Amino acid sequence: MAKDKLWGGRFAQPTNKFVEEFTASIDFDKRLYHQDIRGSMAHARMLGKQGIIPMADVEAIVHGLQEILEQIEAGKFDFSVSLEDIHMNIESRLSAKIGEAGKRLHTGRSRNDQVALDIRLYLRDEIVEISAYLEMLIDSLIFQAEENLEVIMPGYTHLQTAQPILFSHHMLAYVEMFSRDKARMEDCLKRVDVLPLGAGALAGTTFPIDREHVAELLDFPAVTRNSLDSVSDRDFALEFMSASSILMMHLSRFSEELIIWSTSEFKFVDLSDGFCTGSSIMPQKKNPDVPELVRGKTGRVYGNLMALLTVMKALPLAYNKDMQEDKEPLFDTIDTVKGSLKIFADMIREMKVNAGTMRQAAAKGFSTATDVADYLVRKGMPFRDAHEVVGKSVAYCLSHGKDLPDLSMEEWQSFSAMIGEEIYDSITLEASVNARRATGGTALERVMAEIERIKSGK
């Protein structure tokens, strides 16, 4: 019967069984048990401090909640769909254990501000863990950069050979991306780390609660300032999911490169066998399943963001049952991001770099053509004229099956009399790379300085 439910006083008929199953969230929000119990303990202590409930009841509540926590963690707690969610499951069990004292726990709060608290507590912990995984991935990238410091590879635009760069410089590009992802997570945490408890259902409470004391007990640096906003918005979760989508985009781009680099056509890298699988029919195959799957999971995280944006887009204030749909996409995003980061960090650290293959590729495709143009500019030729001269020399090479270093001095001077013997020293791969010494460039000295800067945390 509905009257058996903690909210069932005004109902005369039982809840339809399928409605119970359809509206219940216990199957997925039970992962909030630790946060729910922690929040309830803090709430009970505040109620006792304020004289709203007797201290004897507070002691009974805290002791009972601790026992329930131990039961859940030992796998001895039976969750009930008829009790809808984690909050009602725990409160009902508490009342059954300690009697009247348990029924006083909900004084001065609503499930609306209670669930908002639980989600913030949970997300706060997860953001800290995700930031740690990002740090692990950054460390793996730095490891590869240092292990392959002077390896030269082709840099691409439009996936066409552009200019030679250091492989270590390429790794540092992803360090920059993932460092910004980490900064976004840490900045998002500022908006997550605000206490909503005390907002009640939507208008606050008539009891003389001390929200700041609860915030202190739960390590929140601030409390929310408007009761309606406290229970009716999930922008903090959306911000996290947005930051997660950008993070997954970066992982997906990296995945695409690893997939290409590990092909037999490129052979730039070898991924460890532990992160690849074989074919059921082709015995020679070694498939880069991990980066492929991470690339695929990116769409899943994008979808979660769009799902919650769509849920929230037309909700009037304050709480609506639609908002129960916030948890599954949020939880799935958290799980996907953590798993992707952990496996990526380990995979990158174990990756082998084929330096010789990369160098051979960097030497092809007229990758030092820009260096010839820069050489002519330093000789006094306007850049646009230099650009045309080099373009003609490349066209000549293409028609004669040559590359720029293969041209004789006579051939070079047929394009410009300004070209001298020193041109050959200007278009080596090392010269091209090391000439780019400005901040952010690929020169070895600049890359080494960047690695030291990153490792020192500056």
Secondary structure, DSSP 4 states (H G I P E B T S, - for coil): -GGGSTTGGG--SPPPHHHHHHH--HHHHGGGHHHHHHHHHHHHHHHHHTTSS-HHHHHHHHHHHHHHHHHHHTT-----GGG-SHHHHHHHHHHHHHTHHHHTTTTT--HHHHHHHHHHHHHHHHHHHHHHHHHHHHHHHHHHHHHTTT-EEEEEETTEEEEEEEHHHHHHHHHHHHHHHHHHHHHHHHHHS-B-TT-TTTT--SS---HHHHHHHTT-S-B-S-HHHHHH--HHHHHHHHHHHHHHHHHHHHHHHHHHHTSTTT--EE--GGG-B--SS-TT--B-HHHHHHHHHHHHHHHHHHHHHHHHTTPPSS--GGGGGGHHHHHHHHHHHHHHHHHHHHHHHH-EE-HHHHHHHHTSTTTTHHHHHHHHHHTT--HHHHHHHHHHHHHHHHHHT--GGG--HHHHHHH-TT--TTHHHHTSHHHHHHT--STT---HHHHHHHHHHHHHT-
